[in-house]
Amino acid sequence: MATNHQTDGGIVVYGTGWCPDVAAIRSALERAGVAYTYYDIDTDKKAQKVVRRTQRGGRTVPMVTTPAGAVMIEPTPAEVLATVESADRTTSQEAH
């Protein structure tokens, strides 16, 4: 698990080990072959601060951030994958 909260600009998943929604999103990303960084807010105080600051004191998980700056709170796996696919299409179109 990463602990310095520096990412390569990719997908970041903030969650807890006990949350089934977090597990479902991580599983969906892995099945789709999407690289991501995961932070467990129960064990990583810096990650917990990021979540609380982003949510203005909240602590709702899963929270997913994207390279484009989108923040998704309690998204479904399908919503996360759709966002990733949309970003990939946009990046691909910009490259041409």
C-alpha positions in Angstrom: 0.0 0.0 0.0 1.3 3.4 -0.9 1.6 5.8 2.0 3.0 9.1 0.6 -0.1 10.1 -1.3 1.9 10.9 -4.4 0.4 9.2 -7.4 1.4 8.9 -11.0 -1.7 10.8 -12.0 -3.9 7.7 -12.1 -7.0 6.5 -10.4 -6.9 6.6 -6.6 -9.3 4.6 -4.4 -9.8 5.6 -0.8 -11.5 3.0 1.3 -11.5 0.6 4.1 -10.7 -3.1 4.3 -14.2 -3.9 5.7 -16.3 -2.1 3.1 -17.8 -4.4 0.4 -18.4 -1.5 -2.0 -14.6 -0.7 -1.9 -13.8 -4.4 -2.5 -16.2 -4.4 -5.5 -14.6 -1.3 -7.1 -11.1 -2.6 -6.6 -12.1 -6.0 -8.1 -13.7 -4.3 -11.1 -10.6 -2.2 -11.7 -8.4 -5.2 -11.4 -10.5 -7.3 -13.8 -10.5 -4.5 -16.3 -6.7 -4.2 -16.0 -6.8 -0.6 -14.7 -3.9 0.5 -12.6 -4.9 2.3 -9.4 -3.5 3.4 -6.1 -5.4 2.3 -2.9 -5.3 4.0 0.5 -7.0 2.4 3.5 -8.3 5.3 5.6 -8.6 3.2 8.7 -4.8 2.6 8.8 -3.5 5.6 6.9 -4.0 8.9 8.8 -2.8 11.0 5.8 -5.4 9.3 3.6 -8.1 9.9 6.2 -7.2 13.6 6.2 -7.4 13.7 2.4 -10.9 12.2 2.5 -12.1 14.4 5.4 -10.7 17.6 3.6 -12.3 16.6 0.3 -15.6 15.8 1.9 -15.6 18.8 4.3 -15.4 16.6 7.4 -17.0 13.5 5.9 -15.6 10.0 5.8 -17.7 8.2 3.2 -16.1 5.4 1.2 -15.4 4.5 -1.4 -14.0 7.7 -2.7 -12.4 7.6 -6.1 -10.3 10.4 -7.7 -9.4 10.5 -11.4 -6.5 12.1 -13.3 -8.9 14.7 -14.7 -9.7 15.8 -11.1 -13.1 14.2 -10.7 -14.0 13.0 -7.3 -16.6 10.2 -7.0 -18.1 9.4 -3.6 -19.8 6.1 -3.2 -19.7 5.3 -6.9 -20.7 1.9 -8.3 -18.1 -0.2 -10.1 -19.9 0.5 -13.3 -19.7 4.3 -12.8 -15.9 4.1 -12.1 -15.3 2.0 -15.1 -17.4 4.3 -17.3 -15.4 7.3 -16.1 -12.1 5.5 -16.8 -13.3 4.5 -20.3 -14.5 8.0 -21.0 -11.2 9.5 -20.0 -9.3 6.9 -22.1 -11.4 7.8 -25.2 -10.8 11.5 -24.6 -7.0 11.0 -24.2 -7.0 8.8 -27.3 -8.8 11.5 -29.4 -6.5 14.2 -28.1 -3.5 12.2 -29.3 -4.7 12.1 -32.9 
